[in-house]
Amino acid sequence: LCLKDVYAKPNIIIILADDLGFSDVGCFGSEISTPNIDSLAYGRTSEDGKIDGNKYGGIRFTQMYNCARCCPSRASLLTGMYPHQAGIGHMVYDAGVGPQYQGYLRKELDTVAELLKRKYNHDSSVQKSNTQQEWDKGREGGGYSTFMVGKWHVGGEYPPNATYEWIQNTMGDETHPTPIQRGFDDFFGTLGGGGSYYQPPSLVRGNEVVKERTPEGFYYTDAINDEACSLIKRVAKEPNSKPFFMYVSHCAPHWPLHAPKSEIDKYRGKYIQGWDELRKKRHARLVKEKIIPPEWECSHRDELVPPWNSDKVINREWEDSRMATYAAQITSMDRGIGRILETLNETKMYDNTVIFFLSDNGGCAEHLKENGDEGHWPEFYGGKTRDGIEIHVGNREDLEPGGEETFMSYDISWANASNTPFRLFKSWVHEGGISTPLVVHWPAVMSRNTDTGNQEKNTGMICHSPWIIMDIVATCCELAGVPVPCHLEGESFLPLLLGDTLLTRKRPIFWEHQGNRAVRDGKWKLVYRRCEERANDESKGDIHNNILGWEMYDMENDRTEMHDLSTQHKDVVARLARMWDEWAERCRVKPWPLRPIPCGEKDWSNLPWLW
């Protein structure tokens, strides 16, 4: 199937979840209710049956990767480059070690919004070329309206306790570029990384800080989805409207555990079974869904997670409520995505809209300590609620999560379940930190590629080849008829959407975050977990892992990284290690830590369970 055989210039929506684990949505093995996200995969109607034409399933990508953390992944998604090349090699502060770690998007790189917004002239005599001169001549494409709603987090640092005046005076300067400056026609959302869902810090509309108190009933996840619906309706009313590109960048289900009580109550008691049983059930559903083969055993419970039935788990009802709140955050997000789908259907734009749904990293093991001298930075998120009630920051077992006066995380144990069947968490580059569910849905094409003759329902396709988040930029360019910039690291998988099921990525994939590094080349993955101190629950002392070294895994037979083959294939290890070194030099990756750690201090970056 060729692009010219279907509708020209589809609308494009990227929906990005925040800190969502690999098995946290229904079509990837979860018990959490996500009927609308599932409908993109399976072709089912929404929960209330309003999507009449959604009988064709999409494509689930089982080996789509991200960049291990919020802002590096978002930088890569927006530019089609590795995070270091985009300017966010670590976080959104300026580390003072070069432009690769400046903490905001590099201005010499176009964002996907800028690429799709620009109009190119068509010259049929110009053949596809890798030279900049030829590329600039381009071909017909672009001319999109571009919108963003939600979390930006690629434009410099915004402290969660910053004043309205500081934000207004800082946003838009050279080190704090805004979405409007980087190609989006309209923006509503937050400029920083995270915070309350009831009174989000750094909330902005266009170029103006929202200073008014959020109204009663405000919930940030709902506001993001409702704004997306409003923008779609606005486009539909415009005469001769252009196709649109929309980036729906959620905070959910990133901490804090904030969700409507009515949604939380639906899950209370569901997780009293514990994380061990939950991991078993999710693994079984992943196998049943054919997301993973039965030969891949589930990774062991993380060494810092106690057995659910041990005496170390003291308050099981409170643990149940934490996971119930996390699940409610995801269901609330899904419900809003359903409203977006309904709006597309009502405005008759549903068929020719390509939707991508994915996550920026794996489940998050960050603890959010409520007291003590170590790891007390979460207190910056304190203060008072809209009604003047003190906000209690931290995982206090004497409080129920969910309300505006609390500020909790679901912690390492439940994150281990979110990332089933994989190892480790957000910020690591083992599979648990970098694996995302991805669903791509495009009815105008899926109806041709996935039709099996079943008029009731088609459950879609599954792609098992590896891709990475930056590949979405090249794919969007080709969808929009825009020439793919020759410097992009990402590769388009549009042919796969058009029916080329044999398409695979040509180049290896590389990672580095906080000294954790990896390379994936075909079936082989070489991965290095940075040496760190890990707290030992029994002795309250430290375990010193002084020499961890490279590990190597066969991703075809052992993607859960249970059987290290590095000593059996030393030649492959040496080859992949050289490849990683060459990539790191090309991308100007710096050794970790970026700054010397003061004597007597810890490297907190790789100890999130102590935060």
C-alpha positions as CSV (number, residue, x, y, z in Angstrom):
1,L,0.0,0.0,0.0
2,C,1.4,3.5,-0.9
3,L,0.7,6.7,0.9
4,K,-0.8,8.2,-2.3
5,D,-3.4,5.4,-2.2
6,V,-5.0,6.7,1.0
7,Y,-6.1,10.1,2.2
8,A,-3.5,12.9,1.8
9,K,-2.0,14.7,4.8
10,P,-3.5,12.9,7.8
11,N,-4.0,14.7,11.1
12,I,-1.4,13.4,13.6
13,I,-1.8,13.1,17.4
14,I,1.0,11.9,19.7
15,I,-0.3,11.0,23.2
16,L,2.5,10.6,25.7
17,A,2.0,9.1,29.2
18,D,4.5,9.9,32.0
19,D,6.2,7.1,34.0
20,L,3.8,4.4,32.7
21,G,5.2,0.9,32.9
22,F,5.3,-1.6,30.1
23,S,2.3,-3.6,31.4
24,D,0.2,-0.8,32.8
25,V,-2.5,-0.7,30.0
26,G,-5.0,-3.4,29.2
27,C,-3.8,-4.2,25.7
28,F,-0.3,-4.8,27.2
29,G,-1.5,-7.2,29.9
30,S,-2.8,-4.9,32.6
31,E,-5.8,-5.4,34.9
32,I,-6.2,-1.6,34.9
33,S,-9.3,-0.4,32.9
34,T,-8.1,1.4,29.7
35,P,-10.9,0.6,27.2
36,N,-10.1,3.6,25.0
37,I,-6.4,3.0,24.7
38,D,-7.3,-0.7,24.1
39,S,-9.7,0.3,21.3
40,L,-6.7,1.8,19.4
41,A,-5.2,-1.7,19.5
42,Y,-8.1,-4.0,19.2
43,G,-10.6,-2.0,17.3
44,R,-13.3,-2.1,20.0
45,T,-15.7,0.8,20.6
46,S,-15.2,3.1,23.5
47,E,-16.8,2.3,26.9
48,D,-20.1,4.1,26.1
49,G,-20.2,2.9,22.5
50,K,-20.0,6.3,20.8
51,I,-17.2,5.4,18.4
52,D,-19.2,3.6,15.7
53,G,-16.5,3.2,13.1
54,N,-13.7,1.9,15.2
55,K,-13.8,-1.8,14.2
56,Y,-10.3,-1.9,12.8
57,G,-7.4,-2.5,15.2
58,G,-4.1,-0.7,15.1
59,I,-0.6,-1.9,15.5
60,R,1.0,-2.7,18.9
61,F,4.8,-2.3,19.0
62,T,6.2,-4.7,21.6
63,Q,9.8,-3.5,21.3
64,M,9.5,0.3,21.2
65,Y,12.1,2.0,23.3
66,N,12.3,5.4,25.0
67,C,15.3,7.1,26.6
68,A,14.8,6.1,30.3
69,R,13.6,9.4,31.7
70,C,11.0,12.1,31.1
71,C,12.9,15.0,29.7
72,P,15.5,13.1,27.6
73,S,12.7,11.0,26.0
74,R,10.7,14.1,25.3
75,A,13.7,15.9,23.7
76,S,14.3,12.8,21.5
77,L,10.6,12.6,20.6
78,L,10.5,16.2,19.5
79,T,13.7,16.3,17.6
80,G,14.3,12.8,16.2
81,M,17.8,12.9,17.8
82,Y,19.5,11.3,20.8
83,P,18.9,13.3,24.0
84,H,22.5,14.5,24.2
85,Q,22.4,15.8,20.6
86,A,19.1,17.6,21.5
87,G,20.7,19.3,24.5
88,I,19.2,17.3,27.3
89,G,21.8,14.6,28.0
90,H,20.7,14.5,31.6
91,M,18.0,16.8,33.0
92,V,16.8,20.4,32.4
93,Y,19.5,22.2,34.4
94,D,22.7,23.4,32.8
95,A,25.4,21.0,33.9
96,G,28.1,23.4,32.6
97,V,29.8,20.7,30.5
98,G,28.7,21.6,27.0
99,P,25.6,22.1,24.9
100,Q,24.8,18.4,25.1
101,Y,23.9,19.0,28.8
102,Q,22.5,22.6,28.6
103,G,19.1,21.5,29.8
104,Y,16.9,22.9,27.0
105,L,16.4,22.1,23.3
106,R,19.2,23.2,21.0
107,K,18.0,26.0,18.7
108,E,19.9,24.6,15.7
109,L,17.6,21.5,15.7
110,D,14.1,21.7,14.3
111,T,11.3,20.2,16.4
112,V,8.7,18.0,14.7
113,A,6.3,20.9,15.1
114,E,8.6,23.2,13.2
115,L,9.1,20.6,10.5
116,L,5.4,20.0,10.0
117,K,4.5,23.6,10.2
118,R,6.8,24.7,7.4
119,K,5.7,24.7,3.8
120,Y,8.0,23.2,1.2
121,N,8.0,23.8,-2.5
122,H,7.5,20.9,-4.8
123,D,10.2,20.2,-7.4
124,S,9.6,16.8,-9.1
125,S,13.1,17.0,-10.8
126,V,14.8,16.8,-7.4
127,Q,15.5,13.3,-6.4
128,K,15.8,12.3,-2.8
129,S,19.3,13.4,-1.6
130,N,21.3,13.6,1.5
131,T,22.8,17.0,0.8
132,Q,21.4,20.0,2.6
133,Q,20.9,22.0,-0.6
134,E,18.8,19.3,-2.2
135,W,16.9,18.7,1.1
136,D,16.1,22.4,1.3
137,K,14.4,22.3,-2.1
138,G,12.1,19.7,-0.6
139,R,8.8,18.6,-1.9
140,E,5.2,19.5,-1.2
141,G,4.4,19.1,2.5
142,G,4.1,20.8,5.8
143,G,1.6,23.5,6.3
144,Y,0.2,21.9,9.4
145,S,-1.5,23.6,12.3
146,T,0.4,22.6,15.4
147,F,-0.8,22.3,19.0
148,M,0.5,21.2,22.3
149,V,-1.2,20.4,25.6
150,G,0.4,19.2,28.8
151,K,3.9,18.8,30.1
152,W,6.8,20.6,28.2
153,H,9.9,19.8,30.4
154,V,12.5,20.4,27.6
155,G,12.9,24.2,28.1
156,G,15.2,24.7,31.1
157,E,14.5,24.4,34.8
158,Y,11.3,25.6,36.6
159,P,11.5,25.0,40.4
160,P,8.1,23.7,41.6
161,N,8.0,26.5,44.2
162,A,8.8,29.3,41.8
163,T,6.6,32.4,41.9
164,Y,4.3,33.4,39.0
165,E,6.4,36.5,38.5
166,W,9.7,34.5,38.2
167,I,8.1,32.1,35.7
168,Q,6.7,35.0,33.6
169,N,10.0,36.8,33.5
170,T,12.0,33.7,32.8
171,M,10.0,31.8,30.2
172,G,11.0,32.6,26.7
173,D,14.5,33.7,27.5
174,E,17.5,32.1,25.7
175,T,17.7,29.2,28.2
176,H,14.0,28.7,28.6
177,P,12.4,28.2,25.2
178,T,8.7,27.7,25.2
179,P,6.5,25.5,23.0
180,I,5.3,28.6,21.1
181,Q,8.9,29.5,20.3
182,R,9.6,26.0,19.1
183,G,6.9,25.6,16.5
184,F,3.5,25.2,18.3
185,D,0.7,27.6,17.3
186,D,-1.0,27.1,20.6
187,F,0.0,25.7,24.0
188,F,-1.7,25.0,27.3
189,G,0.2,23.1,30.0
190,T,3.1,23.1,32.4
191,L,6.6,24.1,31.6
192,G,8.3,22.1,34.4
193,G,8.5,18.5,35.3
194,G,5.8,17.6,37.7
195,G,3.6,18.7,40.7
196,S,0.1,18.8,42.0
197,Y,-2.7,17.7,39.7
198,Y,-5.0,20.1,41.5
199,Q,-2.8,23.3,41.3
200,P,-0.1,22.5,38.8
201,P,3.1,24.6,39.0
202,S,4.2,26.6,36.0
203,L,0.8,26.3,34.3
204,V,0.8,28.5,31.1
205,R,-1.7,29.3,28.4
206,G,0.1,30.6,25.2
207,N,2.7,33.0,26.5
208,E,1.0,33.9,29.8
209,V,1.3,32.3,33.2
210,V,-2.1,31.2,34.6
211,K,-2.2,33.1,37.9
212,E,-5.8,32.4,38.8
213,R,-6.6,29.8,41.3
214,T,-7.7,26.6,39.6
215,P,-11.5,26.1,40.0
216,E,-13.2,23.5,42.2
217,G,-13.1,20.2,40.4
218,F,-10.0,21.0,38.4
219,Y,-7.9,17.9,37.6
220,Y,-4.8,18.4,35.4
221,T,-5.3,15.1,33.5
222,D,-8.9,16.1,32.6
223,A,-7.8,19.7,31.7
224,I,-5.2,18.3,29.2
225,N,-7.6,16.1,27.5
226,D,-10.4,18.6,27.5
227,E,-8.1,21.3,25.9
228,A,-7.2,18.8,23.2
229,C,-10.9,18.3,22.5
230,S,-11.5,22.1,22.3
231,L,-8.6,22.5,19.8
232,I,-10.0,19.7,17.6
233,K,-13.4,21.4,17.6
234,R,-11.8,24.7,16.7
235,V,-10.0,23.2,13.7
236,A,-13.3,21.6,12.6
237,K,-15.1,24.9,12.5
238,E,-12.4,26.7,10.5
239,P,-13.2,27.0,6.7
240,N,-10.6,25.3,4.6
241,S,-8.7,24.2,7.7
242,K,-5.3,22.8,7.5
243,P,-4.4,19.3,8.8
244,F,-3.2,19.4,12.4
245,F,-0.4,18.0,14.5
246,M,-1.2,17.7,18.2
247,Y,1.2,16.7,21.0
248,V,-0.8,15.6,24.1
249,S,1.8,15.3,26.7
250,H,0.4,13.9,29.9
251,C,1.8,14.0,33.4
252,A,-0.1,10.9,34.5
253,P,0.7,8.6,36.1
254,H,3.8,10.4,37.3
255,W,3.8,11.1,41.1
256,P,2.2,12.6,43.1
257,L,-0.6,10.0,43.6
258,H,-3.5,12.3,42.8
259,A,-6.8,11.1,41.4
260,P,-10.5,11.6,41.9
261,K,-11.9,9.6,44.8
262,S,-14.6,8.0,42.7
263,E,-12.0,6.5,40.4
264,I,-9.8,5.3,43.3
265,D,-12.8,3.6,45.0
266,K,-13.2,1.4,41.9
267,Y,-9.8,-0.2,42.6
268,R,-9.8,-0.4,46.4
269,G,-9.2,-4.0,47.5
270,K,-8.1,-5.1,44.0
271,Y,-4.4,-4.9,45.0
272,I,-4.6,-6.6,48.4
273,Q,-3.3,-9.6,46.4
274,G,0.1,-7.9,46.5
275,W,2.8,-7.2,44.0
276,D,4.0,-10.8,43.7
277,E,0.7,-12.2,42.5
278,L,0.1,-9.1,40.3
279,R,3.4,-9.7,38.5
280,K,2.5,-13.4,37.9
281,K,-0.9,-12.5,36.4
282,R,0.4,-9.7,34.2
283,H,3.1,-12.0,32.9
284,A,0.5,-14.6,32.0
285,R,-1.7,-12.0,30.2
286,L,1.3,-10.7,28.2
287,V,1.9,-14.3,27.0
288,K,-1.8,-14.8,26.2
289,E,-1.8,-11.5,24.3
290,K,1.2,-12.6,22.3
291,I,3.1,-9.5,23.5
292,I,5.9,-11.8,24.7
293,P,6.6,-15.5,24.1
294,P,6.1,-18.0,26.9
295,E,9.8,-18.8,26.8
296,W,10.6,-15.5,28.4
297,E,10.5,-16.1,32.1
298,C,9.4,-13.2,34.3
299,S,12.3,-11.4,36.0
300,H,12.8,-12.0,39.7
301,R,11.3,-9.7,42.2
302,D,13.8,-6.8,42.7
303,E,16.2,-7.4,45.5
304,L,15.0,-4.3,47.4
305,V,11.3,-5.4,47.2
306,P,10.1,-7.5,50.1
307,P,7.9,-10.5,49.5
308,W,4.3,-9.4,49.9
309,N,3.5,-12.0,52.6
310,S,6.6,-11.2,54.6
311,D,6.5,-9.3,57.9
312,K,8.3,-6.4,56.2
313,V,5.0,-5.4,54.5
314,I,3.3,-3.9,57.6
315,N,0.3,-2.0,56.2
316,R,-1.2,-3.9,53.3
317,E,-4.3,-1.9,53.1
318,W,-2.3,1.3,52.6
319,E,-0.2,-0.4,50.0
320,D,-3.4,-1.4,48.3
321,S,-4.7,2.2,48.3
322,R,-1.4,3.4,46.8
323,M,-1.7,1.1,43.8
324,A,-5.4,1.8,43.6
325,T,-4.7,5.5,43.2
326,Y,-2.0,4.9,40.6
327,A,-4.5,2.8,38.6
328,A,-7.1,5.5,39.0
329,Q,-4.6,8.0,37.4
330,I,-4.3,5.8,34.4
331,T,-8.0,5.2,34.1
332,S,-8.7,8.9,34.3
333,M,-6.2,9.5,31.5
334,D,-7.8,6.8,29.4
335,R,-11.3,8.3,30.0
336,G,-10.1,11.6,28.6
337,I,-8.5,9.9,25.7
338,G,-11.9,8.5,25.0
339,R,-13.3,12.0,24.8
340,I,-10.6,12.9,22.3
341,L,-11.6,9.9,20.1
342,E,-15.3,10.9,20.4
343,T,-14.5,14.4,19.4
344,L,-12.6,13.2,16.3
345,N,-15.5,11.0,15.4
346,E,-18.1,13.9,15.9
347,T,-16.0,16.2,13.7
348,K,-15.6,13.5,11.1
349,M,-11.8,13.6,11.4
350,Y,-11.4,10.2,13.0
351,D,-10.6,8.1,10.0
352,N,-7.7,10.2,8.7
353,T,-6.1,10.8,12.0
354,V,-2.9,8.9,13.0
355,I,-2.7,8.4,16.7
356,F,0.4,7.3,18.6
357,F,0.1,6.3,22.3
358,L,3.3,5.6,24.3
359,S,5.2,6.3,27.5
360,D,8.3,8.3,28.2
361,N,10.0,5.7,30.5
362,G,9.3,2.7,32.7
363,G,7.7,2.6,36.1
364,C,9.3,4.9,38.7
365,A,11.0,3.6,41.9
366,E,11.3,7.1,43.4
367,H,10.3,7.0,47.1
368,L,9.6,10.7,48.2
369,K,10.8,10.6,51.8
370,E,8.7,12.5,54.3
371,N,11.4,13.1,56.9
372,G,15.1,12.8,57.7
373,D,18.2,14.6,56.5
374,E,18.8,12.5,53.4
375,G,16.9,12.9,50.2
376,H,14.6,15.6,51.5
377,W,14.3,17.5,48.2
378,P,10.6,16.5,47.8
379,E,9.8,19.1,50.4
380,F,10.0,21.7,47.6
381,Y,6.6,20.4,46.6
382,G,5.1,21.3,49.9
383,G,3.0,24.4,50.8
384,K,-0.7,24.7,51.1
385,T,-3.7,23.5,49.1
386,R,-6.2,25.9,47.4
387,D,-8.1,25.9,50.6
388,G,-5.1,26.7,52.8
389,I,-4.6,23.2,54.1
390,E,-1.0,22.1,54.6
391,I,0.3,19.6,52.0
392,H,2.0,16.6,53.5
393,V,4.9,15.5,51.3
394,G,6.0,11.9,51.4
395,N,4.7,8.3,51.7
396,R,3.0,8.5,55.1
397,E,1.2,5.4,56.1
398,D,-1.2,7.4,58.3
399,L,-2.6,9.2,55.3
400,E,-4.7,8.0,52.3
401,P,-3.2,8.9,48.9
402,G,-5.2,10.7,46.3
403,G,-6.3,14.0,47.8
404,E,-4.8,17.5,47.3
405,E,-3.3,17.6,50.8
406,T,-1.1,14.5,50.1
407,F,2.0,14.1,47.9
408,M,3.0,10.4,47.6
409,S,4.5,8.0,45.1
410,Y,3.7,4.3,44.6
411,D,7.4,3.4,45.2
412,I,9.7,0.6,44.1
413,S,7.5,-2.4,44.9
414,W,4.6,-1.4,42.7
415,A,7.0,0.0,40.0
416,N,8.5,-3.5,39.8
417,A,5.0,-4.8,39.0
418,S,4.4,-2.0,36.5
419,N,7.5,-3.0,34.5
420,T,6.5,-6.7,34.4
421,P,8.2,-8.8,33.0
422,F,11.3,-6.7,32.9
423,R,14.1,-5.7,35.3
424,L,14.8,-2.3,36.9
425,F,13.1,1.1,36.5
426,K,13.0,4.6,35.1
427,S,16.5,6.0,34.7
428,W,18.1,2.6,34.1
429,V,18.6,1.2,30.6
430,H,17.8,-2.4,31.4
431,E,14.4,-3.2,29.7
432,G,12.3,-2.1,32.7
433,G,13.5,1.5,32.3
434,I,13.3,1.9,28.5
435,S,10.5,-0.3,27.3
436,T,7.2,1.4,26.4
437,P,3.9,0.1,25.1
438,L,3.2,1.7,21.7
439,V,-0.1,1.6,19.9
440,V,-0.4,3.3,16.5
441,H,-3.9,3.7,15.0
442,W,-4.9,5.0,11.6
443,P,-8.4,3.8,10.4
444,A,-7.9,5.0,6.8
445,V,-5.0,2.6,6.5
446,M,-5.6,0.0,9.1
447,S,-9.0,-0.9,7.4
448,R,-7.0,-2.0,4.4
449,N,-4.0,-3.7,6.1
450,T,-5.7,-5.5,9.0
451,D,-9.1,-6.5,7.5
452,T,-9.5,-10.3,8.0
453,G,-13.1,-10.4,6.8
454,N,-14.5,-10.3,10.4
455,Q,-17.1,-7.6,10.2
456,E,-17.5,-7.4,14.0
457,K,-14.0,-6.7,15.1
458,N,-10.4,-6.9,14.1
459,T,-7.8,-7.2,16.8
460,G,-5.0,-5.4,14.9
461,M,-1.4,-6.3,14.3
462,I,1.6,-6.8,16.5
463,C,5.1,-5.6,15.6
464,H,8.0,-7.3,17.4
465,S,10.9,-5.5,15.8
466,P,12.9,-2.9,17.8
467,W,12.3,0.8,17.3
468,I,13.0,3.9,19.4
469,I,11.0,7.0,20.3
470,M,13.0,9.3,18.0
471,D,11.8,7.3,15.0
472,I,8.4,8.9,15.4
473,V,9.7,12.2,14.0
474,A,10.9,10.7,10.7
475,T,7.6,8.8,10.5
476,C,5.6,12.0,11.1
477,C,7.6,13.8,8.4
478,E,6.8,11.1,5.8
479,L,3.1,11.1,6.9
480,A,3.0,14.8,6.3
481,G,4.8,14.8,3.0
482,V,7.8,16.6,4.5
483,P,11.3,15.7,3.5
484,V,13.1,13.9,6.3
485,P,16.1,16.0,7.4
486,C,19.3,14.2,6.5
487,H,20.8,14.7,10.0
488,L,18.0,12.8,11.8
489,E,19.1,9.8,13.9
490,G,15.5,8.4,13.8
491,E,14.2,6.2,11.0
492,S,10.7,6.2,9.6
493,F,8.5,3.2,10.1
494,L,5.7,4.5,7.8
495,P,6.2,1.5,5.5
496,L,5.2,-0.7,8.4
497,L,2.0,1.3,8.9
498,L,1.3,0.9,5.2
499,G,1.6,-2.9,5.3
500,D,5.4,-3.7,5.1
501,T,5.5,-6.2,8.0
502,L,9.1,-7.2,7.2
503,L,10.4,-3.7,7.8
504,T,13.1,-3.4,10.5
505,R,15.3,-0.6,11.8
506,K,18.6,-0.4,9.9
507,R,20.9,1.1,12.6
508,P,21.7,0.0,16.2
509,I,20.2,1.8,19.1
510,F,22.2,3.4,21.9
511,W,21.5,4.7,25.4
512,E,23.2,6.6,28.2
513,H,21.6,8.1,31.3
514,Q,23.4,8.8,34.5
515,G,26.2,6.4,33.7
516,N,23.9,3.6,32.7
517,R,24.5,2.6,29.1
518,A,23.4,0.1,26.5
519,V,23.4,-0.7,22.8
520,R,20.9,-2.9,20.9
521,D,22.1,-4.4,17.6
522,G,19.9,-7.0,16.2
523,K,19.3,-9.8,18.7
524,W,22.2,-8.6,21.0
525,K,21.9,-6.1,23.8
526,L,24.9,-5.0,25.7
527,V,24.0,-3.1,28.9
528,Y,26.0,-1.6,31.8
529,R,24.5,-0.7,35.2
530,R,26.5,2.0,36.8
531,C,28.1,1.1,40.1
532,E,26.2,2.4,43.0
533,E,25.5,1.8,46.7
534,R,22.3,0.0,47.4
535,A,20.7,0.0,50.8
536,N,20.5,-3.4,52.6
537,D,17.2,-3.6,54.5
538,E,18.5,-6.2,56.9
539,S,21.7,-4.6,58.1
540,K,20.8,-1.0,57.3
541,G,24.2,-0.8,55.8
542,D,25.4,-0.5,52.2
543,I,26.2,-3.1,49.6
544,H,29.1,-1.9,47.5
545,N,28.9,-3.1,43.9
546,N,32.3,-2.0,42.9
547,I,32.6,-3.9,39.6
548,L,29.4,-4.6,37.7
549,G,30.8,-4.5,34.1
550,W,29.0,-5.1,30.8
551,E,26.2,-7.6,30.7
552,M,25.0,-9.1,27.4
553,Y,21.6,-10.7,26.5
554,D,20.0,-12.4,23.6
555,M,16.9,-10.4,23.0
556,E,15.2,-13.0,20.9
557,N,15.3,-15.6,23.6
558,D,15.8,-13.7,26.8
559,R,14.5,-10.1,26.7
560,T,13.8,-10.2,30.4
561,E,17.6,-10.2,30.8
562,M,17.9,-13.2,33.1
563,H,20.9,-15.0,31.5
564,D,24.0,-12.9,31.0
565,L,26.0,-14.2,28.1
566,S,28.9,-11.8,28.3
567,T,31.5,-14.4,29.3
568,Q,30.3,-16.8,26.5
569,H,30.6,-14.3,23.7
570,K,33.5,-12.0,24.5
571,D,34.0,-11.1,20.9
572,V,30.5,-9.8,20.6
573,V,30.9,-7.9,23.8
574,A,34.1,-6.3,22.5
575,R,32.5,-5.3,19.2
576,L,29.4,-3.8,20.8
577,A,31.4,-2.0,23.4
578,R,33.5,-0.4,20.7
579,M,30.3,0.6,18.9
580,W,29.0,2.2,22.1
581,D,32.3,4.1,22.6
582,E,32.2,5.4,19.1
583,W,28.6,6.6,19.5
584,A,29.4,8.2,22.8
585,E,32.3,10.2,21.3
586,R,30.1,11.2,18.3
587,C,27.3,12.4,20.6
588,R,29.7,14.0,23.1
589,V,28.5,11.9,26.0
590,K,30.3,12.8,29.2
591,P,31.5,10.4,31.9
592,W,29.2,10.2,35.0
593,P,29.0,12.0,37.4
594,L,29.0,15.2,35.4
595,R,30.3,17.1,38.5
596,P,32.5,15.7,41.3
597,I,30.5,14.3,44.2
598,P,31.5,16.0,47.4
599,C,33.4,13.9,49.9
600,G,31.0,12.0,52.2
601,E,28.0,12.5,49.8
602,K,26.2,9.8,47.9
603,D,25.4,9.7,44.2
604,W,21.7,10.3,44.8
605,S,20.8,9.9,41.1
606,N,21.0,6.1,41.2
607,L,19.4,5.8,44.6
608,P,15.7,6.8,44.0
609,W,14.5,4.4,46.8
610,L,16.2,6.8,49.3
611,W,14.7,10.0,47.9
